[in-house]
Amino acid sequence: MSEPNIYHLKYFSKAAELQSLAAAAKALNVSQPAISQAIRKLEDTLGCELLLHTKNRFKLTEEGRLLLEKSRGILAQLEDLKAELKGRSEIVTGSLSIATSSAVAHYLLPARLKDFMKAHGEVQPELHFGSVPEIAELVRSGKADFGVIIEENRLPGFEHRLLGEGGFTCVIRSGSQWPAAPRFLATQESPGWTELQKAWRRHTGTDARAALTVENWEVISQMSLLGMGVGFVPDFIAENQSGLKASEEQNIWAGKIRYKIYLIHLGEHQLAKPARVFIKSLAQQGF
């Protein structure tokens, strides 16, 4: 003898609760004959009558009332099990390796990583820092699940997701005056000193003077705080670094130099679950 079918049991229970084959069919979005057939198959499987088969009357037999009582517990346990299994499938564990620049890690990533870790505390993240070519190599070699880069152009061989974009800004120490003959703190990377020089020349017709070229935007912001020169940095640094102020007049030309923040990886099929979940959260929130 075959075992009772869970769908047949579900159809019978709904009909018994509503005391109507038609009402059960409507509630379950199936045909009325499907309800009738399910109940007949249950009766054949269990070897007993569940309904008193009289015209225009719905009434359970003693066996039908017993099955209804027991089936409620069975169906409830099944729903609990489905919910528990779904919850377990949503648990995210494992490592999460991210390659990015120190500027992104310092100013943009902490808040996003904090939210992610609050929701997925079993994940073990690690950060790698480097230039754009170094970040690309970390991802390409598999040492990082994905990279977050500041770059105007897309890199060949990677899938890209745009997380944010903006422009550059000139900053000086709060409380100080904009110098008549500014000396700039900028990087040799792109966008950096080369783009600054071109934009300044278009704006003033003269060459920009460098106070110092530094590889790192965070160092530039610190030197600006010490009054060592005019910092040339992305707007997200100016907005998130206390003690600095931007010059609206100078940012007319500086803001025309743009940057984009891309997330790069080798393909979603190669990403582990922690990376997929974190990338999804970044895509929803952005920078």
Summary of the structure (lengths in Angstrom):
residues: 287
radius of gyration: 32.6
end to end distance: 61.7
largest distance: 101.4
contacts: 861
relative contact order: 0.13
helix: 48%
strand: 22%
